[in-house]
Amino acid sequence: MHRLTFIAGLAIGYVLGTRSGRERYEQMRESAQQFAQNPAVRNAAESAAHNGRDMATKAFDSVNEKVGHRLPDSVTEKVQALRDRRTPVDDDWGTSAT
């Protein structure tokens, strides 16, 4: 999945870069990096990832319960890997009580 996203990003970057010129391409790349490093954007991405892992775990548990714990090992291993990746979402909003 990450490889496909990376390749698509390269292709889009190449097309935009050749059409608009190198200077404009660098401006767009810098803007995209600033956007991606914005604490609000990072928090939203982390929150979405966390929610996705939670939903995958709940779906797995529900299906596993209905089929009598007979899911393939590959599915079980993937869900376990998602569960192991859980991390608390950092609060970059400056709302801590300190």
PyMOL commands that set and color helices and strands:
alter all, ss='L'
color gray80, all
select helices_A, chain A and resi 2-20+22-36+39-66+73-84
alter helices_A, ss='H'
color red, helices_A
deselect
rebuild
show_as cartoon
